[in-house]
Amino acid sequence: MGPYNSNLIEPLVALIAGVLIFVRPALLSYIVAIYLIVVGLVGLGARF
């Protein structure tokens, strides 16, 4: 396994994204895009 623990990072990113969407709903598309990029990078990082 790589230096990142996806079991810890993914829920934290989801929680932060959820709070930001709750506070500023206009940020939804940006937050979803950033979330998907982060999850993808963490997933790829765990493979290499």
MODELLER restraints for C-alpha pairs under 7 A, 6 or more apart:
rsr = mdl.restraints
at = mdl.atoms
rsr.add(forms.Gaussian(group=physical.xy_distance, feature=features.Distance(at['CA:1:A'], at['CA:46:A']), mean=5.67, stdev=0.5))
rsr.add(forms.Gaussian(group=physical.xy_distance, feature=features.Distance(at['CA:2:A'], at['CA:45:A']), mean=6.40, stdev=0.5))
rsr.add(forms.Gaussian(group=physical.xy_distance, feature=features.Distance(at['CA:2:A'], at['CA:46:A']), mean=5.07, stdev=0.5))
rsr.add(forms.Gaussian(group=physical.xy_distance, feature=features.Distance(at['CA:4:A'], at['CA:42:A']), mean=6.94, stdev=0.5))
rsr.add(forms.Gaussian(group=physical.xy_distance, feature=features.Distance(at['CA:4:A'], at['CA:46:A']), mean=6.97, stdev=0.5))
rsr.add(forms.Gaussian(group=physical.xy_distance, feature=features.Distance(at['CA:6:A'], at['CA:42:A']), mean=6.31, stdev=0.5))
rsr.add(forms.Gaussian(group=physical.xy_distance, feature=features.Distance(at['CA:10:A'], at['CA:39:A']), mean=6.53, stdev=0.5))
rsr.add(forms.Gaussian(group=physical.xy_distance, feature=features.Distance(at['CA:13:A'], at['CA:35:A']), mean=6.79, stdev=0.5))
rsr.add(forms.Gaussian(group=physical.xy_distance, feature=features.Distance(at['CA:17:A'], at['CA:31:A']), mean=6.05, stdev=0.5))
rsr.add(forms.Gaussian(group=physical.xy_distance, feature=features.Distance(at['CA:21:A'], at['CA:27:A']), mean=6.24, stdev=0.5))
rsr.add(forms.Gaussian(group=physical.xy_distance, feature=features.Distance(at['CA:21:A'], at['CA:28:A']), mean=5.69, stdev=0.5))
